[in-house]
Amino acid sequence: MVRVLDRLLRGLLALLLGALTVCVFLQVLVRFVFKHPLPWTEEVARLAFVYSISVDFLLVVLPPGLRRAVRLVGTVLVAVFLGAMTWQGILFVQATGVQMTPVLQLPFRYLYVVIPASGALMLLYLVLGTIDAWRDRARP
């Protein structure tokens, strides 16, 4: 299941980066060559950029006991944060149902749904990663 989800997310990321590239190229081409900007390209490029951002944190080399303690505390704190993010994201999406984007006239709820979806996916990956790490430590 994780492999399928990984492939799906990698495909989505590739699609977003492709859309970002095409929209920025079109915006530059149309604005500077034809002197008539396309209003929708800026908005689509911004949304594709925001949805494709990823941040990685690396654990600094620590003694094994301290490393486990830091990972445990970090995992619990991240899980609490992601749970709150998912829940508050759902409430936020419900509250923004009537607002529309200025150019595309899409309901903002379709754009903001990435907040609870991302929180839930990150929480799923955190749980699966924790299970994998626990299984690896349990093996002789």
Sequence and secondary structure as in RCSB ss.txt:
>XXXX:A:sequence
MVRVLDRLLRGLLALLLGALTVCVFLQVLVRFVFKHPLPWTEEVARLAFVYSISVDFLLVVLPPGLRRAVRLVGT
VLVAVFLGAMTWQGILFVQATGVQMTPVLQLPFRYLYVVIPASGALMLLYLVLGTIDAWRDRARP
>XXXX:A:secstr
 HHHHHHHHHHHHHHHHHHHHHHHHHHHHHHHHSS   HHHHHHHHHHHHHT           HHHHHHHHHHHH
HHHHHHHHHHHHHHHHHHHHTSS B TTT  BHHHHHTHHHHHHHHHHHHHHHHHHHHHHHHH  
